[in-house]
Amino acid sequence: AAMLAGITQSPAKWDPVSHPDNALYRRNVVLGEMYSLGYITQAEYEEAKNTSIEDMLNVSDTPNGCAAAGISAYFCDYVVNALLDDTSVGNDQADRTSQ
């Protein structure tokens, strides 16, 4: 909760995936405030502070391309192949793939 609360101030700066050191610092600041205001006990503060950022994350890659199209994947694949075969898009398939 402390990491999520801290991220909202500056999502790009405190992003735990891209900037784990920044996120750790910000999370610990928020935890300190939560403790000083009585929202968490000292034991909860210590436990949360000793949890690594990596242990808090469950990052998975988002599929790109037609795999992410769900029930429209077949149509997506059809359109991609049609464009790869279309000579008006490029001189050859390698040229069309780089577009």
DSSP file (Angstrom, degrees, kcal/mol; ACC not computed):
  #  RESIDUE AA STRUCTURE BP1 BP2  ACC     N-H-->O    O-->H-N    N-H-->O    O-->H-N    TCO  KAPPA ALPHA  PHI   PSI    X-CA   Y-CA   Z-CA
    1    1 A A     >        0   0    0      0, 0.0     4,-2.6     0, 0.0     5,-0.2   0.000 360.0 360.0 360.0 -39.0    0.0    0.0    0.0
    2    2 A A  H  >  +     0   0    0      2,-0.2     4,-2.1     1,-0.2     5,-0.1   0.886 360.0  50.0 -65.8 -38.2    2.8    2.4    0.8
    3    3 A M  H  > S+     0   0    0      2,-0.2     4,-2.0     1,-0.2    -1,-0.2   0.936 112.3  47.1 -66.1 -44.4    4.5    1.8   -2.6
    4    4 A L  H  > S+     0   0    0      1,-0.2     4,-1.2     2,-0.2    -2,-0.2   0.910 112.0  50.3 -62.4 -42.1    1.2    2.5   -4.4
    5    5 A A  H  < S+     0   0    0     -4,-2.6     4,-0.4     1,-0.2    -1,-0.2   0.886 112.3  48.1 -63.3 -38.0    0.5    5.6   -2.3
    6    6 A G  H >X S+     0   0    0     -4,-2.1     3,-0.8     1,-0.2     4,-0.5   0.821 103.6  60.4 -72.8 -31.5    4.0    6.9   -3.1
    7    7 A I  H >< S+     0   0    0     -4,-2.0     3,-1.0     1,-0.2     7,-0.3   0.840  89.8  70.6 -65.4 -33.9    3.8    6.2   -6.8
    8    8 A T  T 3< S+     0   0    0     -4,-1.2    -1,-0.2     1,-0.3    -2,-0.1   0.754  88.1  63.4 -61.3 -25.6    0.8    8.5   -7.4
    9    9 A Q  T <4 S-     0   0    0     -3,-0.8    -1,-0.3    -4,-0.4    -2,-0.2   0.892 131.5  -4.9 -65.8 -39.1    2.9   11.7   -6.8
   10   10 A S    <X  -     0   0    0     -3,-1.0     4,-2.6    -4,-0.5    -1,-0.3  -0.577  67.9-172.7-156.7  83.1    5.1   11.0   -9.8
   11   11 A P  T  4 S+     0   0    0      0, 0.0     4,-0.4     0, 0.0    -3,-0.1   0.828  86.2  46.9 -54.5 -39.3    4.4    7.7  -11.5
   12   12 A A  T >4 S+     0   0    0      1,-0.2     3,-0.6     2,-0.2     6,-0.1   0.916 115.8  44.6 -70.0 -41.3    7.3    7.9  -14.0
   13   13 A K  T 34 S+     0   0    0     -3,-0.2    -1,-0.2     1,-0.2     9,-0.1   0.876 120.6  38.4 -70.1 -38.5    9.9    8.9  -11.3
   14   14 A W  T 3< S+     0   0    0     -4,-2.6    -1,-0.2    -7,-0.3    -2,-0.2   0.244  78.0 140.2-100.2  12.6    8.7    6.3   -8.7
   15   15 A D    <>  -     0   0    0     -3,-0.6     4,-3.0    -4,-0.4     8,-0.3  -0.402  43.3-152.6 -59.3 116.8    8.0    3.4  -11.1
   16   16 A P  T  4 S+     0   0    0      0, 0.0    -1,-0.2     0, 0.0     8,-0.1   0.730  91.3  50.1 -69.2 -20.8    9.3    0.3   -9.3
   17   17 A V  T  4 S+     0   0    0      2,-0.2    -2,-0.1     1,-0.1    40,-0.0   0.924 122.2  29.5 -80.3 -47.1   10.0   -1.6  -12.5
   18   18 A S  T  4 S+     0   0    0      1,-0.2    -1,-0.1    -6,-0.1    -6,-0.0   0.831 137.3  23.6 -81.3 -33.8   12.0    1.2  -14.2
   19   19 A H     X  +     0   0    0     -4,-3.0     4,-2.4     1,-0.1    -1,-0.2  -0.588  64.5 164.8-134.8  70.5   13.5    2.8  -11.1
   20   20 A P  H  > S+     0   0    0      0, 0.0     4,-2.4     0, 0.0     5,-0.2   0.841  78.6  53.7 -61.4 -33.9   13.5    0.4   -8.2
   21   21 A D  H  > S+     0   0    0      2,-0.2     4,-2.1     1,-0.2     5,-0.1   0.918 110.7  46.4 -67.1 -41.3   15.9    2.5   -6.1
   22   22 A N  H  > S+     0   0    0      2,-0.2     4,-2.7     1,-0.2     5,-0.2   0.924 113.1  49.8 -62.8 -44.3   13.6    5.5   -6.4
   23   23 A A  H  X S+     0   0    0     -4,-2.4     4,-2.9    -8,-0.3     5,-0.2   0.883 109.4  51.7 -64.0 -38.8   10.6    3.4   -5.6
   24   24 A L  H  X S+     0   0    0     -4,-2.4     4,-2.2    -5,-0.2    -1,-0.2   0.932 111.4  47.1 -62.8 -45.8   12.4    1.9   -2.5
   25   25 A Y  H  X S+     0   0    0     -4,-2.1     4,-1.9     2,-0.2    -2,-0.2   0.945 115.2  45.3 -59.7 -49.5   13.2    5.4   -1.2
   26   26 A R  H  X S+     0   0    0     -4,-2.7     4,-2.4     1,-0.2     5,-0.2   0.905 111.3  52.6 -64.6 -42.4    9.7    6.7   -1.8
   27   27 A R  H  X S+     0   0    0     -4,-2.9     4,-2.7     1,-0.2    -1,-0.2   0.909 109.5  49.6 -58.9 -42.0    8.1    3.7   -0.3
   28   28 A N  H  X S+     0   0    0     -4,-2.2     4,-2.2     2,-0.2    -1,-0.2   0.849 108.5  52.8 -68.5 -33.4   10.2    4.1    2.8
   29   29 A V  H  X S+     0   0    0     -4,-1.9     4,-2.1     2,-0.2    -2,-0.2   0.940 111.8  45.9 -63.0 -46.9    9.3    7.8    3.1
   30   30 A V  H  X S+     0   0    0     -4,-2.4     4,-2.7     1,-0.2    -2,-0.2   0.911 111.7  51.7 -63.8 -42.6    5.6    6.8    3.0
   31   31 A L  H  X S+     0   0    0     -4,-2.7     4,-2.6     1,-0.2    -1,-0.2   0.913 108.3  52.2 -59.8 -42.1    6.1    4.0    5.5
   32   32 A G  H  X S+     0   0    0     -4,-2.2     4,-2.7     1,-0.2    -1,-0.2   0.903 110.9  46.9 -60.6 -41.9    7.8    6.5    7.8
   33   33 A E  H  X S+     0   0    0     -4,-2.1     4,-1.9     2,-0.2     6,-0.2   0.905 111.0  51.7 -66.3 -41.4    4.9    8.9    7.6
   34   34 A M  H  <>S+     0   0    0     -4,-2.7     5,-2.5     1,-0.2     6,-0.9   0.909 113.4  45.3 -61.6 -41.1    2.4    6.1    8.1
   35   35 A Y  H ><5S+     0   0    0     -4,-2.6     3,-1.3     4,-0.2    -2,-0.2   0.934 112.0  50.1 -67.5 -46.4    4.3    5.0   11.3
   36   36 A S  H 3<5S+     0   0    0     -4,-2.7    -1,-0.2     1,-0.3    -2,-0.2   0.795 111.7  49.1 -66.1 -26.4    4.7    8.6   12.6
   37   37 A L  T 3<5S-     0   0    0     -4,-1.9    -1,-0.3    -5,-0.2    -2,-0.2   0.456 117.5-112.7 -90.9  -1.3    1.0    9.2   12.2
   38   38 A G  T < 5S+     0   0    0     -3,-1.3    -3,-0.2    -4,-0.3    -2,-0.1   0.633  81.2 123.8  84.7  13.7    0.1    6.0   13.9
   39   39 A Y  S   <S+     0   0    0     -5,-2.5     2,-0.3    -6,-0.2    -4,-0.2   0.781  78.8  26.3 -77.1 -26.1   -1.4    4.2   10.9
   40   40 A I  S    S-     0   0    0     -6,-0.9    -2,-0.2    -9,-0.1    -1,-0.1  -0.949  83.4-115.9-133.8 155.9    1.0    1.2   11.3
   41   41 A T     >  -     0   0    0     -2,-0.3     4,-2.5     1,-0.1     5,-0.1  -0.326  34.0-105.8 -81.3 169.6    2.8   -0.3   14.3
   42   42 A Q  H  > S+     0   0    0      2,-0.2     4,-2.7     1,-0.2     5,-0.2   0.886 122.7  53.0 -63.6 -37.7    6.6   -0.3   14.6
   43   43 A A  H  > S+     0   0    0      2,-0.2     4,-2.5     1,-0.2    -1,-0.2   0.915 110.7  46.3 -63.4 -43.2    6.6   -4.1   13.8
   44   44 A E  H  > S+     0   0    0      2,-0.2     4,-2.6     1,-0.2     5,-0.2   0.899 112.4  51.7 -65.2 -39.9    4.5   -3.5   10.7
   45   45 A Y  H  X S+     0   0    0     -4,-2.5     4,-2.6     2,-0.2    -2,-0.2   0.941 112.3  44.7 -60.3 -49.4    6.9   -0.6    9.7
   46   46 A E  H  X S+     0   0    0     -4,-2.7     4,-1.8     2,-0.2    -2,-0.2   0.907 113.8  49.7 -63.9 -43.1   10.0   -2.8   10.2
   47   47 A E  H  < S+     0   0    0     -4,-2.5     4,-0.3    -5,-0.2    -1,-0.2   0.937 114.7  43.6 -62.5 -46.6    8.5   -5.7    8.3
   48   48 A A  H >< S+     0   0    0     -4,-2.6     3,-1.3     1,-0.2    -2,-0.2   0.899 112.6  52.3 -66.4 -40.6    7.4   -3.6    5.4
   49   49 A K  H 3< S+     0   0    0     -4,-2.6    -1,-0.2     1,-0.3    -2,-0.2   0.817 107.4  53.1 -65.9 -30.6   10.7   -1.7    5.3
   50   50 A N  T 3< S+     0   0    0     -4,-1.8     2,-0.5    -5,-0.2    -1,-0.3   0.428  86.6 100.1 -86.1   1.2   12.6   -4.9    5.1
   51   51 A T  S <  S-     0   0    0     -3,-1.3     2,-0.0    -4,-0.3     5,-0.0  -0.773  74.9-128.5 -87.9 126.2   10.6   -6.2    2.1
   52   52 A S     >  -     0   0    0     -2,-0.5     4,-0.7     1,-0.1     3,-0.2  -0.351  13.6-121.6 -72.7 154.9   12.5   -5.8   -1.1
   53   53 A I  H >> S+     0   0    0      1,-0.2     3,-1.2     2,-0.2     4,-0.8   0.899 113.2  57.5 -60.4 -41.4   10.9   -4.1   -4.1
   54   54 A E  H >4 S+     0   0    0      1,-0.3     3,-0.7     2,-0.2    -1,-0.2   0.857 102.5  54.4 -60.3 -35.7   11.4   -7.2   -6.2
   55   55 A D  H 34 S+     0   0    0      1,-0.2    -1,-0.3    -3,-0.2    -2,-0.2   0.691 106.5  53.2 -71.4 -17.1    9.5   -9.3   -3.7
   56   56 A M  H << S+     0   0    0     -3,-1.2     2,-0.3    -4,-0.7    -1,-0.2   0.619  98.9  78.9 -90.4 -14.3    6.5   -6.9   -4.0
   57   57 A L    <<  -     0   0    0     -4,-0.8     2,-0.1    -3,-0.7     0, 0.0  -0.686  46.8-176.1-103.1 149.4    6.3   -7.1   -7.8
   58   58 A N        +     0   0    0     -2,-0.3     2,-0.3     2,-0.1    -3,-0.1  -0.640  24.8 179.7-135.0  74.7    4.8   -9.7  -10.1
   59   59 A V        +     0   0    0     -2,-0.1     2,-0.4   -42,-0.0    -2,-0.0  -0.619   4.2 178.1 -85.9 132.7    5.7   -8.3  -13.5
   60   60 A S        -     0   0    0     -2,-0.3     2,-0.2     0, 0.0    -2,-0.1  -0.982  32.7-107.1-131.4 147.2    4.7  -10.1  -16.6
   61   61 A D        -     0   0    0     -2,-0.4     3,-0.0     1,-0.1     0, 0.0  -0.481  28.6-130.1 -71.9 138.5    5.2   -9.2  -20.2
   62   62 A T        -     0   0    0     -2,-0.2     6,-0.1     1,-0.0    -1,-0.1  -0.783  29.6-114.8 -86.8 127.3    2.2   -8.0  -22.1
   63   63 A P        -     0   0    0      0, 0.0     2,-0.2     0, 0.0    -1,-0.0  -0.348  32.1-152.2 -64.4 141.5    1.9   -9.9  -25.4
   64   64 A N    >   +     0   0    0      3,-0.1     3,-0.8     4,-0.0     4,-0.2  -0.641  51.2  14.5-106.9 167.8    2.3   -7.7  -28.4
   65   65 A G  G >  S-     0   0    0      1,-0.2     3,-1.4    -2,-0.2     4,-0.2  -0.302 122.7 -19.1  71.6-151.3    0.9   -8.1  -31.9
   66   66 A C  G >  S+     0   0    0      1,-0.3     3,-1.6     2,-0.2    -1,-0.2   0.728 125.7  71.4 -68.2 -22.8   -1.9  -10.5  -32.8
   67   67 A A  G X  S+     0   0    0     -3,-0.8     3,-0.6     1,-0.3    -1,-0.3   0.808  98.7  50.6 -62.4 -27.2   -1.4  -12.6  -29.6
   68   68 A A  G <  S+     0   0    0     -3,-1.4    -1,-0.3     1,-0.2    -2,-0.2   0.441  88.1  85.9 -88.0   0.0   -2.9   -9.7  -27.7
   69   69 A A  G X  S-     0   0    0     -3,-1.6     3,-2.1     1,-0.2    -1,-0.2   0.502  73.1-164.1 -83.3  -3.2   -5.9   -9.4  -29.9
   70   70 A G  G X  S+     0   0    0     -3,-0.6     3,-1.7     1,-0.3    -1,-0.2  -0.340  72.2   2.5  61.0-127.3   -7.9  -12.0  -28.0
   71   71 A I  G 3  S+     0   0    0      1,-0.3     3,-0.3     2,-0.1    -1,-0.3   0.620 133.3  59.2 -70.8 -10.7  -10.9  -13.2  -30.1
   72   72 A S  G <> S+     0   0    0     -3,-2.1     4,-2.6     1,-0.2    -1,-0.3   0.278  71.6 106.5 -97.2  10.2   -9.8  -11.0  -33.0
   73   73 A A  H <> S+     0   0    0     -3,-1.7     4,-2.7     1,-0.2     5,-0.2   0.871  76.6  53.3 -59.2 -39.4   -6.4  -12.7  -33.3
   74   74 A Y  H  > S+     0   0    0     -3,-0.3     4,-2.1     2,-0.2    -1,-0.2   0.935 112.1  44.3 -62.1 -46.1   -7.4  -14.5  -36.5
   75   75 A F  H  > S+     0   0    0      2,-0.2     4,-2.5    -4,-0.2    -2,-0.2   0.905 112.6  52.5 -65.4 -41.1   -8.5  -11.3  -38.2
   76   76 A C  H  X S+     0   0    0     -4,-2.6     4,-2.5     1,-0.2    -2,-0.2   0.932 109.7  48.7 -58.7 -47.3   -5.4   -9.5  -36.9
   77   77 A D  H  X S+     0   0    0     -4,-2.7     4,-2.4     1,-0.2    -1,-0.2   0.886 110.0  52.6 -61.1 -39.9   -3.2  -12.2  -38.4
   78   78 A Y  H  X S+     0   0    0     -4,-2.1     4,-2.4     2,-0.2    -1,-0.2   0.928 110.6  46.8 -60.8 -46.7   -5.1  -12.0  -41.7
   79   79 A V  H  X S+     0   0    0     -4,-2.5     4,-2.4     2,-0.2    -2,-0.2   0.914 111.6  50.8 -64.4 -43.7   -4.5   -8.2  -41.9
   80   80 A V  H  X S+     0   0    0     -4,-2.5     4,-2.2     1,-0.2    -1,-0.2   0.937 112.9  45.8 -60.1 -46.7   -0.8   -8.5  -41.1
   81   81 A N  H  X S+     0   0    0     -4,-2.4     4,-1.4     1,-0.2    -1,-0.2   0.879 110.7  53.3 -65.4 -37.5   -0.3  -11.1  -43.8
   82   82 A A  H  X S+     0   0    0     -4,-2.4     4,-0.7     1,-0.2    -1,-0.2   0.913 110.9  46.8 -63.0 -41.9   -2.3   -9.1  -46.3
   83   83 A L  H >< S+     0   0    0     -4,-2.4     3,-0.7     1,-0.2     6,-0.2   0.878 109.1  54.2 -67.5 -37.6   -0.1   -6.1  -45.6
   84   84 A L  H 3< S+     0   0    0     -4,-2.2    -1,-0.2     1,-0.2    -2,-0.2   0.790 112.5  44.5 -66.5 -26.4    3.1   -8.2  -45.9
   85   85 A D  H 3< S+     0   0    0     -4,-1.4     2,-0.7    -5,-0.2    -1,-0.2   0.537  89.7 102.9 -91.3  -8.1    1.9   -9.4  -49.3
   86   86 A D    XX  -     0   0    0     -3,-0.7     3,-1.6    -4,-0.7     4,-0.6  -0.674  55.6-161.8 -84.7 112.0    0.8   -5.9  -50.5
   87   87 A T  T 34 S+     0   0    0     -2,-0.7     3,-0.2     1,-0.3    -1,-0.2   0.669  86.4  68.7 -68.0 -16.8    3.4   -4.5  -52.9
   88   88 A S  T 34 S+     0   0    0      1,-0.2    -1,-0.3     3,-0.0     3,-0.1   0.668  95.9  55.8 -75.1 -13.9    2.1   -1.0  -52.5
   89   89 A V  T <4 S-     0   0    0     -3,-1.6     2,-0.3     1,-0.3    -1,-0.2   0.744 127.3 -25.0 -87.2 -25.8    3.4   -1.0  -48.9
   90   90 A G     <  -     0   0    0     -4,-0.6    -1,-0.3    -3,-0.2     6,-0.1  -0.963  62.6 -98.7-177.0 166.1    7.0   -1.8  -49.9
   91   91 A N  S    S+     0   0    0     -2,-0.3     2,-0.3    -3,-0.1    -1,-0.1   0.882 100.9   1.6 -68.1 -40.5    9.2   -3.4  -52.6
   92   92 A D  S  > S-     0   0    0     -3,-0.1     4,-2.4    -6,-0.0     5,-0.2  -0.861  83.3 -93.3-140.8 175.6    9.6   -6.7  -50.9
   93   93 A Q  H  > S+     0   0    0     -2,-0.3     4,-2.3     1,-0.2     5,-0.2   0.863 122.9  54.0 -64.0 -35.4    8.5   -8.5  -47.7
   94   94 A A  H  > S+     0   0    0      2,-0.2     4,-1.4     1,-0.2    -1,-0.2   0.908 110.4  47.4 -63.4 -40.7   11.6   -7.4  -45.8
   95   95 A D  H  4 S+     0   0    0      1,-0.2     4,-0.3     2,-0.2    -2,-0.2   0.893 113.1  48.4 -65.7 -40.5   10.9   -3.8  -46.7
   96   96 A R  H >< S+     0   0    0     -4,-2.4     3,-0.8     1,-0.2    -2,-0.2   0.832 107.5  55.8 -70.9 -31.5    7.2   -4.2  -45.7
   97   97 A T  H 3< S+     0   0    0     -4,-2.3    -1,-0.2     1,-0.2    -2,-0.2   0.840 102.4  56.4 -68.1 -33.1    8.2   -5.9  -42.4
   98   98 A S  T 3<        0   0    0     -4,-1.4    -1,-0.2     1,-0.2    -2,-0.2   0.563 360.0 360.0 -77.3  -6.7   10.3   -2.9  -41.4
   99   99 A Q    <         0   0    0     -3,-0.8    -1,-0.2    -4,-0.3    -2,-0.1   0.477 360.0 360.0 -73.5 360.0    7.4   -0.5  -41.8
